Amino acid sequence: MIEESLSYDDVLLLPGYADFLPGEADVRSRLVGDIYLNIPIVSSAMDTVTEEEMAIAIALEGGVGVIHRNMSPKEQAEQVAAVKRFLNWIIDTPVTVQNDQSLHDVDDLMKRYRVSGLLVLNADGKLCGIITSRDMKFCSDFSRKVEDLMTPDPIVEDGEPEMGKALKKFHEHKVEKLPVVDREGRLKGLITVKDIEKHQHFPSAALDANGRLLVGAAISPGDLETRLPLLQDSKADFIVLDTAHGDSRSVIEAVKLIKKRFPAIPVVGGNVATREGARRLIEAGSDAIKVGVGPGSICTTRIVAGIGVPQFSAVLWCAEEAARKDIPVIADGGIKYSGDIVKAIGAGAEAVMIGNLFAGLKESPGREIIYEGRIFKQYRGMGSIAAIRQGGGERYQMSKDEDPVPEGVEGRVPYKGNLKPFIYQLVTGLRKGMGYCGCHTINELRNYKKFIKITPAGLKESHAHDVAITQEPPNYSR
Ligand code: IMP
């Protein structure tokens, strides 16, 4: 028997009664374990999509990025650490210097940790001053001691830190850094005015329990021993076992091993596209599963290997299976418009993973290309020849030294500017979909399940037709 399978373009959600406005829809969702996002969107672990800059930008908007693994373990861990450092409430291990060290040391530390000020400790390990790059601006002799130039006896927070109280102190004393100390004057942390302002500017940011941005990192079964300890040290919130065939012994064994050796870190296993594949990953211990075999815009797996599942059905089947154990599903690949996000969540996913739509944004790492007077950005599959040659082939069980048999292409996508307005369009599209279905929350949409199958004529009618578009809207182009 041949089972019917459908892709996003084959279906539509039936509209239903709504007692609220789309803007009131709640788009928070559970990503993995007890990690929640304020918007159900994840950026792909691809070397033309997610590095530190993209991961910061998307987490500030409430989603999350997965740093790709096509770089050394050390570099990947440093990128994760940079995302975690970008935003804090209280920095628990601020960079410090001893009062008798030299300004050379201060300069080195500031450069290494990319900070503009250091807290100064005395020989007893107690806070005795602050030194900033401004203090050193007009000093030409860097062999001088820190204590000669530091500001002694800084204003501190010595009670239970609280945001309103801290803000008041910043204003009252016109300082930008507020060390937190215990009764004996020992340093407990640091609050900066910059962090508080960032929290105010980005009220929807996706945060961990310490007020830092969420970030994930991709690993493969072959490099978990080298990458995982470093990623855990740099405080990655979750790990994605990023493989093209998650329903395989190596991935299942890797999930088991991670759960045994690193039980504290949530694991997303993937990719799978069948009920059985989802079940095996869940039984192995995956805290979430990633679904998608062949839907990616740069993917040629279905053509090269003749396998795959149209993405709507894959998500529907896997989400049904995962729901039995209350395991979240991430629908990975094939999102072309905001309406596809509504369909993916309608099929049961908690979140979608996006590559193509983000590759053209300013924050993506891909190279900018000018072609026939227009700006594009490079976008390539992690299974493309160039990515395999650079070391990304493990996702496709290919080593750097083999003659590549690619499962992806290299290309370009139009340059789209900043992430913020773009993600606003995607999320508002999702909210509109929820409004049309009368679903107040992501969970309601996941359980709505009122789909209709459409014909090619229905799809043609759905798109703009019989008109030459003279002004492209920001959320639609063909
Ligand atoms: P897109 O958003 O449709 O472009 O799909 C992005 C997704 O495609 C990624 O998150 C990966 O799961 C997948 N992917 C990335 N590189 C390749 C490749 O070279 N071949 C097949 N799939 C890929």
Residues whose N, C-alpha, C, O or C-beta is under 5 A from the ligand:
A	BS01	IMP	S44 A45 P295 G296 S297 I298 C299 T300 D332 G333 G334 I335 M353 I354 G355 N356 L357 R380 G381 M382 G383 S384 E407 G408 V409
